[in-house]
């Protein structure tokens, strides 16, 4: 009976000793945090003379890589391509795999002296959230640290957004969470869970966040000129968003519509998005669109106006419909045009007026620059030039292409041209004009002469007229001479 009790006590104390030994070994292991798919560095403790020591790295009892004063090389095939040493012979593992979490050992030898350091790799898990539509309620992220490693060093956690901006999260034990409200495209990119402690290296655990949103519209109107061809109107998703991502977020269709500058109260449908294996823009049923029907290329939803006219001035709206909401972008198109007055039959000596117009008053930050044909010159003007240009007494040398450049600061936004044809006045018409002028002068001179002569004739007639009287005793049949 006493022997049995003695054996139980020996067994109990042996178990305690082993537990204490394992606990002490664990305390001797340096804590290193790592994320699957990321890289991690196990720092070598500085020891010995750098150019004379041999360094061996082990995982459990397997020799991984060795370094002697002349070379270094990996020893196990399954680690090939994933192991390297820094300039101070710390171990880099990239990428970290599921099977890498365990105990590493670094042995350093110099002549008969040696030292050993142990490291234990602890997992940090940061799940990748599903793609979200812009304007979603919230973006939710989590960062979970393996409990044993967390309890050993109690690390601190910081959340960093795609632009390295700091966010405040919450935690419960070894799990940290973050909820971001008002989701927008600015939240797309890599989010970082930064894990730090006093006795361990910093780990930047990362995950990719995809926010589905259209690229921003151009901040200013886009400019073109009358009669330009295949003018593109932009609308697209970021290159990181694929059609499989769009399908996963519930895309159902889309369309382009147009609101004319002259009719701002109404909108005209132009194209509809047909979702097939190859998405394509098509004209609405029963209509003829001014846009070309085109297949979509990757994430680009652009459309083109085959031939621009002044009737294309206005606002174009690109819409992509999802089950829960619709994403839209608006693009304002301005069309520059040059108008001549008179438009045709311009002869030497005439005055020609040129007008450079967008169909409405220009913004104060826009200016015009007129360029005459080669061999011609502008009237005495200093920049900025007026929107309306008057050319008095035009000559044949003024014929050719007159160009109006639309500029903002020093940038030329677009330019429009008009061709003037100045002709000499025809000879026949010139002769007729001269003869007509002479005849007119003659007529104006003759008419007063005729009137005066006629008046004189009337006066003479009146003076020569015979006088008759009525007798006191009239004879039959009328009057007689005295």
RALINRA-V742153 format. One record per residue. N is the residue number from 0. SS is DSSP state (H for helix, E for strand, L for the rest). PHI is phi in whole degrees, -180 to 180 (999 if undefined). PSI is psi in whole degrees, -180 to 180 (none if undefined). Layout:
<<N:SS:PHI:PSI> <N:SS:PHI:PSI>>
This chain:
<<0:L:999:-43> <1:H:-67:-36> <2:H:-64:-38> <3:H:-65:-43> <4:H:-65:-40> <5:H:-62:-41> <6:H:-65:-40> <7:H:-63:-41> <8:H:-66:-39> <9:H:-62:-44> <10:H:-64:-42> <11:H:-63:-47> <12:H:-68:-31> <13:H:-65:-41> <14:H:-64:-44> <15:H:-61:-42> <16:H:-63:-44> <17:H:-63:-42> <18:H:-64:-43> <19:H:-65:-37> <20:H:-66:-44> <21:H:-64:-40> <22:H:-63:-41> <23:H:-66:-39> <24:H:-63:-42> <25:H:-61:-40> <26:H:-66:-26> <27:H:-82:-10> <28:E:-82:128> <29:E:-72:137> <30:E:-84:128> <31:E:-131:127> <32:E:-96:142> <33:E:-146:157> <34:L:-123:135> <35:L:-59:133> <36:L:90:-16> <37:L:-95:180> <38:E:-107:158> <39:E:-145:147> <40:E:-119:126> <41:E:-96:111> <42:L:-75:129> <43:L:-77:135> <44:L:-72:128> <45:L:-66:125> <46:L:-158:147> <47:L:73:-174> <48:L:-91:122> <49:L:-54:-41> <50:L:-84:1> <51:L:-120:-12> <52:L:-86:154> <53:E:-106:137> <54:E:-122:128> <55:E:-123:130> <56:E:-109:136> <57:E:-126:150> <58:E:-117:117> <59:L:51:-113> <60:L:-109:7> <61:E:-92:127> <62:E:-73:122> <63:E:-91:-54> <64:E:-152:145> <65:E:-127:150> <66:E:-134:125> <67:L:-117:175> <68:L:-58:-13> <69:L:-114:-22> <70:L:-162:173> <71:E:-149:148> <72:E:-160:143> <73:E:-68:153> <74:L:-114:-20> <75:L:-115:132> <76:H:-63:-40> <77:H:-67:-15> <78:H:-98:-2> <79:L:-59:135> <80:L:84:-8> <81:L:-114:-8> <82:E:-114:142> <83:E:-157:167> <84:E:-118:144> <85:L:-78:-180> <86:L:-65:-23> <87:L:-104:15> <88:L:70:26> <89:L:-73:154> <90:E:-94:128> <91:E:-109:129> <92:E:-115:122> <93:E:-154:119> <94:L:-89:163> <95:L:-78:134> <96:L:-108:168> <97:H:-57:-35> <98:H:-82:1> <99:H:-88:-8> <100:L:-81:114> <101:L:175:-154> <102:E:-105:129> <103:E:-110:153> <104:E:-136:137> <105:E:-118:117> <106:E:-109:132> <107:E:-123:134> <108:E:-129:138> <109:E:-142:108> <110:L:58:-117> <111:L:-98:-1> <112:E:-95:152> <113:E:-155:162> <114:E:-150:153> <115:E:-133:135> <116:E:-127:141> <117:E:-116:148> <118:E:-136:144> <119:E:-123:129> <120:E:-89:125> <121:E:-115:142> <122:E:-82:137> <123:E:-118:124> <124:E:-110:129> <125:L:-134:94> <126:L:-63:149> <127:L:-88:123> <128:L:-74:157> <129:L:-69:159> <130:L:-58:142> <131:E:-121:147> <132:E:-78:145> <133:L:-57:148> <134:L:73:15> <135:L:-67:165> <136:L:-63:-48> <137:E:-161:158> <138:E:-108:121> <139:E:-113:126> <140:E:-127:154> <141:E:-139:153> <142:E:-141:110> <143:E:-112:129> <144:E:-103:134> <145:L:-52:130> <146:H:-58:-43> <147:H:-61:-46> <148:H:-66:-38> <149:H:-62:-45> <150:H:-71:-25> <151:H:-74:-41> <152:H:-122:-10> <153:L:45:69> <154:L:-72:162> <155:E:-102:153> <156:E:-127:135> <157:E:-126:145> <158:E:-104:130> <159:E:-124:132> <160:L:-81:-178> <161:L:-60:-26> <162:L:-106:24> <163:L:65:20> <164:L:-80:146> <165:E:-87:137> <166:E:-125:150> <167:L:-101:125> <168:L:-114:-171> <169:E:-126:164> <170:E:-144:154> <171:E:-139:103> <172:L:66:-124> <173:L:-92:8> <174:E:-115:125> <175:E:-110:141> <176:E:-131:157> <177:E:-141:134> <178:E:-126:119> <179:E:-109:124> <180:E:-92:161> <181:L:63:60> <182:L:-69:134> <183:L:-140:176> <184:H:-63:-21> <185:H:-67:-15> <186:H:-89:-3> <187:L:-72:144> <188:E:129:-163> <189:E:-89:125> <190:E:-103:143> <191:E:-120:132> <192:E:-106:105> <193:E:-91:114> <194:E:-107:121> <195:E:-134:154> <196:E:-152:169> <197:L:-69:-32> <198:L:-111:10> <199:E:-136:163> <200:E:-74:154> <201:E:-76:135> <202:E:-110:130> <203:E:-105:89> <204:E:-74:138> <205:E:-132:156> <206:E:-147:151> <207:E:-92:130> <208:E:-111:128> <209:L:-112:117> <210:E:-107:119> <211:E:-82:113> <212:L:-157:152> <213:E:-72:151> <214:L:-61:151> <215:L:-60:149> <216:L:-70:157> <217:L:-57:134> <218:L:-65:-27> <219:L:-117:164> <220:L:-58:155> <221:E:-101:142> <222:E:-114:142> <223:E:-146:-171> <224:E:-131:158> <225:L:-60:135> <226:L:80:4> <227:L:-66:155> <228:E:-113:147> <229:E:49:52> <230:E:-80:121> <231:E:-85:143> <232:E:-115:118> <233:L:-80:144> <234:L:-167:126> <235:E:-162:163> <236:E:-96:156> <237:L:-57:153> <238:L:-63:-21> <239:L:-76:-12> <240:L:-100:116> <241:L:-98:169> <242:H:-67:-28> <243:H:-66:-36> <244:H:-67:-43> <245:H:-63:-42> <246:H:-64:-36> <247:H:-67:-27> <248:L:-93:5> <249:L:89:40> <250:E:-68:139> <251:E:-123:-15> <252:E:163:-164> <253:E:180:175> <254:E:-164:163> <255:E:-114:139> <256:E:-136:164> <257:E:-134:132> <258:E:-116:114> <259:E:-72:149> <260:L:-61:-32> <261:L:-86:-16> <262:L:-135:69> <263:L:-67:-13> <264:L:-85:-14> <265:L:-124:154> <266:L:-125:138> <267:E:-111:124> <268:E:-69:137> <269:E:-113:-52> <270:E:-142:155> <271:E:-124:145> <272:E:-90:120> <273:E:-103:120> <274:L:-91:101> <275:L:-119:-165> <276:L:-61:-30> <277:L:-124:99> <278:L:-57:145> <279:E:-146:147> <280:E:-87:131> <281:E:-134:152> <282:L:-67:144> <283:L:-56:148> <284:L:-56:130> <285:L:82:10> <286:L:-126:162> <287:L:-117:118> <288:L:-93:148> <289:L:-76:-10> <290:E:-92:156> <291:L:-79:140> <292:L:-77:122> <293:L:-137:150> <294:E:-79:146> <295:L:-80:143> <296:E:-111:113> <297:L:55:-122> <298:L:-99:10> <299:E:-90:123> <300:L:-108:14> <301:L:-57:153> <302:E:-130:165> <303:E:-129:139> <304:E:-87:119> <305:E:-58:-48> <306:E:-144:118> <307:L:-77:142> <308:L:-135:172> <309:H:-66:-17> <310:H:-76:-8> <311:H:-90:3> <312:L:-68:133> <313:E:153:-160> <314:E:-113:128> <315:E:-108:131> <316:E:-116:123> <317:E:-103:124> <318:E:-126:137> <319:E:-123:124> <320:E:-99:135> <321:E:-120:172> <322:L:-62:-34> <323:L:-101:-23> <324:L:-165:173> <325:E:-121:131> <326:E:-96:133> <327:E:-133:152> <328:E:-139:141> <329:E:-115:138> <330:E:-127:124> <331:E:-94:127> <332:E:-111:126> <333:E:-110:133> <334:E:-115:119> <335:E:-87:137> <336:E:-141:147> <337:E:-114:128> <338:E:-117:135> <339:E:-109:144> <340:E:-137:117> <341:L:-72:160> <342:L:-81:-31> <343:L:-147:178> <344:L:53:56> <345:E:-100:123> <346:E:-114:157> <347:L:-52:139> <348:L:95:-18> <349:L:-70:164> <350:L:-103:127> <351:E:-112:134> <352:E:-112:125> <353:E:-109:135> <354:E:-125:128> <355:E:-105:115> <356:E:-140:151> <357:L:-105:4> <358:L:90:1> <359:L:-160:165> <360:L:-58:137> <361:L:-76:151> <362:L:-65:156> <363:L:-67:-22> <364:L:-91:6> <365:E:-103:148> <366:E:-143:163> <367:E:-116:143> <368:E:-131:119> <369:E:-92:136> <370:E:-123:115> <371:L:-79:169> <372:L:-64:160> <373:L:-63:133> <374:L:92:-6> <375:L:-111:177> <376:L:-148:160> <377:L:-86:155> <378:L:-59:167> <379:L:-62:98> <380:L:-130:151> <381:L:-123:141> <382:L:-65:151> <383:L:-73:148> <384:E:-78:157> <385:L:-73:156> <386:L:-66:-35> <387:E:-109:124> <388:E:-112:126> <389:E:-108:129> <390:E:-119:97> <391:L:-79:150> <392:L:55:53> <393:L:-63:154> <394:L:-127:171> <395:H:-59:-33> <396:H:-65:-16> <397:H:-80:-4> <398:L:-67:150> <399:E:129:-165> <400:E:-91:119> <401:E:-99:129> <402:E:-114:135> <403:E:-112:116> <404:E:-94:133> <405:E:-101:123> <406:E:-125:150> <407:E:-128:116> <408:L:58:-118> <409:L:-106:4> <410:E:-92:129> <411:E:-84:116> <412:E:-79:-45> <413:E:-167:174> <414:E:-147:149> <415:E:-128:151> <416:E:-128:159> <417:E:-143:142> <418:E:-101:124> <419:E:-104:139> <420:L:-122:106> <421:E:-98:127> <422:E:-117:152> <423:L:-75:148> <424:L:-63:135> <425:L:-61:143> <426:H:-64:-45> <427:H:-56:-49> <428:H:-66:-33> <429:H:-66:-44> <430:H:-62:-49> <431:H:-59:-39> <432:H:-64:-42> <433:H:-66:-49> <434:H:-59:-44> <435:H:-60:-39> <436:H:-65:-44> <437:H:-64:-46> <438:H:-59:-39> <439:H:-62:-43> <440:H:-63:-44> <441:H:-60:-47> <442:H:-59:-44> <443:H:-65:-30> <444:H:-80:-37> <445:H:-74:-38> <446:H:-58:-46> <447:H:-63:-36> <448:H:-63:-45> <449:H:-62:-42> <450:H:-64:-44> <451:H:-63:-46> <452:H:-63:-40> <453:H:-63:-40> <454:H:-65:-40> <455:H:-64:-41> <456:H:-60:-40> <457:H:-64:-41> <458:H:-66:-41> <459:H:-63:-41> <460:H:-61:-40> <461:H:-68:-36> <462:H:-70:-33> <463:L:-85:-1> <464:L:-71:130> <465:L:-68:148> <466:L:-100:137> <467:L:-120:151> <468:L:-134:171> <469:L:-104:122> <470:L:-70:156> <471:L:-70:-37> <472:L:-115:87> <473:L:-66:140> <474:L:-86:165> <475:L:-63:157> <476:L:64:37> <477:L:108:-142> <478:L:-105:158> <479:L:-135:163> <480:L:-75:149> <481:L:-73:none>>
